Amino acid sequence: MSLLFTNARLVTPEALVSGSLLVEGETIAAVDASPSSLPRAVDCEGDLLLPGLVEVHTDHFEIHLVPRPSVRWPPGAALAAHDAQIAGAGITTVFDSISLGTAEDRSDLVGPSVAAIRAEKARDSLRADHYIHLRCEIVEETTVDLFAPYKDDPLLRMVSLMDHTPGQRQWQDLEKYHKYYAWRLKATRQEIEERIAEKQAQQQFWADRNQRRLLEMVADRDVALASHDDTEPEHVAEAAALGLTISEFPTTERAARAARELGLGIVLGAPNVVLGGSHSGNVSALELAKVDLLDALASDYVPVSLLHGAFLLHEQGGLPLPRAVATVTANPAKMGGLADRGRLQVGLRADLLRVRWRPGERPQAVEVWRAGRRVA
């Protein structure tokens, strides 16, 4: 099966090129800076043609699994709903983030989540290409036991080490912690103080030993390893010393600068870009992009933010369009160890996204192809 696209503005790694692109089977066969007059060619009408987007961190699947606090949706149906939104947002590769040992215990979701991804991927019923990203809360007693059954799973492509202990990283400001859990748990100030003391004691006992055991379990695996919510340069230095290669959502410019100096890839939230800043008071992703302290975006909890955020990096952050698009295509693909996608290049997978966009407008995903097959 072959596909020929013409009258497209191709976003290549180097430049924006008006021309045509040929797909043979699942692979890009030609990228040409000239139009085609063949009748079978798909006329893109001047729209942009991008590589399919690559998402390395989204917990959007969990939102469909737990649409209400007391509701557990059937996993296969939840995955189908999640997958449809992912593909509709132009994402052709997604690392589904599954939480292990989080404070709001959702350990009952881990097995069903992984089983659903395995089963639906085996049936080839999914629009996007799904992999697993296990988000490991290193301060919780159950984390290592929850992780163990999946350490050798071939779908596991990424592991992030998280520490949400109050008083540091994401929760450096304890007043924010009080406000959040007063709202979330309807807890009194005294109850939250007791919670803080308990979490800090857990960190002292479990963090180092869990971190060490998790890294031992994946020492012979080719999986991406990420730190999470780095706030101080010391956090980044520790991550680099442990062999981690990604700094996810650094909360300060000083942490992002340390990541750049030590060679860690920097992932920031696309919602941060779309909203004009962090909803939790962290450093602005757009401002970090302006000083070359951003490598990739992740949608986190809003899939459509990935495409929107990349174009805002171009329009408001001053990044050339190919470089802005690379933050949601080539760069996250490289971080995740997927060398066969993320660029409009001969020999790579034909994961493609047609985008309608005019300067000053929100980009629209018009059509999406994964491995040469239209999925949205």
Phi, psi and omega in degrees: 000134179233152177228139178232124179251136177225170181054043180245151170262104187275124177268092179274171179300333186260329191198172172263119188236128174276126182175218185223161181218133181249134176246131172241115183065240181258008193235147172286122184259334181201143173233116191234135179273041176210153181283165175247143178254009180293137183300331184281353184292140175279119180278113181277359173056034179082003177291162176282144172240117184246162164296152173301145183286150180240121184249117183260350181208103172214132174257026182296330177301319180297327179298323178282329177290326181234075182291338173221153185308326183260008185249134171242110182281150178305128188303317180298318179292322178296319179295321179297319179294316177299313182300319180298319179290323178299308181295320179297337177273001179091009182269120181255344175228129183223133172263102182288120183275120181243127187275134176241122173072027180288161182299320174273089193304117175233034183299337179290347181272341190298303181302309178300324180296308181296317180298319180295317179296316178302310186294313184288328177291321178297327179279353185055042182261358185263148179282315179266166177268114188257135172231176185246134173239112181266122181262108191255116177279104191286351182264001183260140185300325189274352192300311184297317179296324177291327182284324190310317183295346187245005186296333180253008182294127181296341178279348179286116182242346185207143176227128174243140181258116186246148176218099182261029178299131178297141180105358179204169180048233183303328183251039177299324178271106184292335177294323176296322177297316178301313183295318183296312184279339170295324177283313187289317185255358184053041185265154175282166179298320179296318179297322179290322176300319178295322178296317179301313180299320180295315182294322179292325175293320177300317181301315181301324184274319192257331194303305185294316183292321178294316179301314180298316182292321179297316180293325175298323184291336181246015184301329182258013180256145176270075179236149177286140181239129186231144165272175188215130175058042176299133181245322181246153175306330179296325177298317181291319179299320177297316179299315180297319179297330179277353180093010177287148186243356184227137170252108181272125172054052173303139188266351181223158177294325182295325176290319178297320178296320177297321178297317178297315182296326183265002174083016176276140173291143185250117177252129178233166186278128174297324175301326176302318179291312184297320182278354181081014179159171181284135178289345181250014175086011179281178182298150180287126178295323180296318179293323177293323178299323182295336180247025175060044177239036177215128179251323184212152174254151171229141185284338176063285184227000178227098185306320183292347180291340185295308179294314181301314182298320180298319181287332174289327174300325178287310187283317185258334182265350177080010178284135172306147186304315178302321180290320178296316179295326179299335180291344180239009181225274187296317185293310177295328177298317178295317179301322182274005177075025181250091185278356187263010185207174175100356180219149171276091186213139180303133178096347178269167179300142178274065170266114192226150180223121175267126186237131173261123186205139170233144180308134181089353180250159176285132180293145181241124173285116185265311180216150183224135175235136173243123181050043175081000181248130180291130182238350179198000000 
